[in-house]
Amino acid sequence: MKEITLTVYGADVICASCVNAPSSKDTYEWLEAAIARKFDGHKIQFRYVDIEKTSERDVDAEYIEQIQNDELFYPLVTIEDEVIGEGYIQLKPVYAALEQHGYVTAE
């Protein structure tokens, strides 16, 4: 099975419209742990992109610009460069996106 990439875009400061939500880094770590349990043995590359820094990847730069222009909220989660969730992240849409890529649960 092809390895896919899940990316979390975020910053150290919690999004102003995401009051009481976990930080971007906490969201990244939580997703990594939850997905590893649910899809054990699958090859998923996890990336964290700090929106306060510049990125070499054009796709990252585009998402960072959209976040900075308030077109998207952070943390922003993408799978294979497709937006899966933004702001307050929930597992169900992330799991559904992984399943669409052919991943099956470890249960």
The 8 nearest C-alpha neighbors of each residue, nearest first, counted from 0:
[[1, 2, 42, 41, 101, 102, 3, 100],
 [0, 2, 3, 42, 43, 100, 41, 101],
 [3, 1, 42, 43, 0, 4, 44, 41],
 [4, 2, 43, 44, 79, 1, 5, 42],
 [3, 5, 44, 79, 78, 43, 45, 6],
 [4, 6, 78, 45, 77, 44, 46, 79],
 [7, 5, 46, 77, 76, 47, 45, 4],
 [6, 8, 76, 47, 75, 27, 48, 46],
 [9, 7, 48, 75, 74, 47, 49, 50],
 [8, 10, 74, 23, 49, 73, 50, 48],
 [9, 11, 12, 49, 50, 23, 51, 13],
 [10, 12, 13, 23, 22, 9, 24, 49],
 [11, 13, 10, 14, 22, 23, 9, 15],
 [12, 14, 22, 15, 11, 17, 10, 23],
 [13, 15, 17, 16, 73, 12, 72, 18],
 [16, 14, 17, 13, 18, 12, 72, 73],
 [15, 17, 14, 18, 86, 72, 13, 20],
 [16, 18, 14, 20, 15, 86, 19, 87],
 [17, 19, 20, 16, 15, 14, 13, 21],
 [18, 20, 17, 21, 13, 22, 16, 87],
 [21, 19, 17, 18, 87, 22, 13, 86],
 [22, 20, 25, 26, 23, 19, 13, 87],
 [21, 23, 25, 13, 24, 26, 20, 11],
 [22, 24, 9, 26, 74, 25, 10, 27],
 [23, 25, 27, 26, 22, 28, 9, 11],
 [26, 24, 22, 28, 27, 23, 21, 29],
 [25, 27, 23, 29, 24, 28, 30, 22],
 [26, 28, 24, 30, 25, 29, 7, 31],
 [29, 27, 31, 25, 30, 26, 24, 32],
 [28, 30, 26, 32, 31, 27, 25, 33],
 [31, 29, 33, 27, 32, 28, 34, 26],
 [30, 32, 28, 34, 29, 33, 35, 27],
 [31, 33, 35, 29, 30, 34, 28, 36],
 [34, 32, 30, 36, 35, 31, 29, 37],
 [33, 35, 37, 36, 31, 32, 38, 30],
 [34, 36, 39, 32, 38, 33, 37, 31],
 [37, 35, 33, 34, 39, 38, 32, 105],
 [36, 38, 34, 104, 105, 35, 39, 33],
 [39, 37, 104, 105, 35, 34, 36, 41],
 [40, 38, 35, 105, 36, 41, 37, 104],
 [39, 41, 38, 42, 35, 105, 36, 43],
 [42, 40, 39, 38, 43, 102, 2, 0],
 [41, 43, 2, 44, 40, 3, 1, 0],
 [44, 42, 3, 2, 4, 41, 45, 5],
 [43, 45, 4, 3, 5, 46, 42, 2],
 [46, 44, 5, 6, 4, 43, 47, 31],
 [47, 45, 6, 7, 5, 48, 44, 4],
 [46, 48, 7, 6, 8, 49, 45, 27],
 [47, 49, 8, 50, 7, 9, 46, 6],
 [50, 48, 9, 51, 10, 52, 8, 47],
 [51, 49, 52, 63, 9, 10, 48, 8],
 [50, 52, 49, 10, 53, 9, 63, 11],
 [53, 51, 50, 49, 54, 48, 63, 10],
 [54, 52, 55, 51, 60, 50, 49, 63],
 [53, 55, 56, 60, 59, 52, 57, 48],
 [54, 56, 57, 53, 60, 59, 58, 52],
 [55, 57, 59, 54, 58, 60, 61, 53],
 [58, 56, 60, 59, 61, 55, 54, 62],
 [57, 59, 61, 60, 56, 62, 80, 63],
 [60, 58, 62, 56, 61, 57, 63, 54],
 [59, 61, 57, 63, 58, 62, 54, 64],
 [62, 60, 58, 64, 59, 63, 57, 65],
 [61, 63, 65, 59, 64, 60, 66, 58],
 [64, 62, 60, 66, 61, 65, 50, 59],
 [63, 65, 67, 61, 62, 66, 60, 68],
 [66, 64, 70, 68, 62, 63, 67, 71],
 [67, 65, 71, 69, 63, 68, 64, 70],
 [66, 68, 64, 69, 65, 63, 70, 71],
 [67, 69, 65, 66, 70, 64, 71, 63],
 [70, 68, 66, 71, 67, 65, 72, 64],
 [69, 71, 65, 68, 66, 72, 67, 64],
 [72, 70, 66, 69, 65, 73, 85, 75],
 [73, 71, 86, 85, 66, 75, 74, 69],
 [74, 72, 75, 86, 9, 85, 14, 8],
 [73, 75, 9, 23, 86, 8, 85, 7],
 [74, 76, 85, 73, 8, 7, 84, 72],
 [77, 75, 7, 84, 83, 6, 82, 85],
 [78, 76, 82, 81, 6, 83, 80, 5],
 [77, 79, 5, 80, 81, 4, 6, 83],
 [78, 80, 4, 81, 3, 77, 5, 6],
 [81, 79, 77, 78, 82, 58, 6, 5],
 [82, 80, 77, 78, 79, 83, 76, 5],
 [83, 81, 77, 84, 76, 80, 78, 75],
 [84, 82, 77, 76, 93, 81, 92, 78],
 [85, 83, 76, 88, 82, 75, 86, 77],
 [84, 86, 75, 72, 73, 74, 87, 88],
 [87, 85, 73, 72, 74, 88, 17, 75],
 [86, 88, 85, 20, 17, 89, 74, 84],
 [89, 87, 84, 86, 85, 90, 26, 74],
 [88, 90, 91, 92, 87, 93, 84, 85],
 [89, 91, 93, 92, 94, 88, 30, 33],
 [90, 92, 94, 93, 89, 95, 96, 88],
 [93, 91, 95, 94, 90, 96, 89, 83],
 [94, 92, 90, 96, 95, 91, 83, 97],
 [93, 95, 97, 91, 96, 92, 90, 98],
 [96, 94, 92, 98, 93, 97, 91, 99],
 [97, 95, 99, 93, 98, 94, 92, 100],
 [98, 96, 94, 100, 99, 95, 102, 93],
 [97, 99, 102, 101, 95, 100, 96, 103],
 [100, 98, 96, 101, 97, 95, 102, 94],
 [101, 99, 97, 98, 102, 96, 3, 95],
 [102, 100, 98, 99, 103, 97, 0, 96],
 [101, 103, 98, 97, 100, 104, 38, 99],
 [104, 102, 98, 101, 38, 105, 97, 37],
 [105, 103, 38, 37, 106, 102, 39, 98],
 [104, 106, 38, 39, 37, 103, 36, 40],
 [105, 104, 37, 38, 103, 39, 36, 40]]
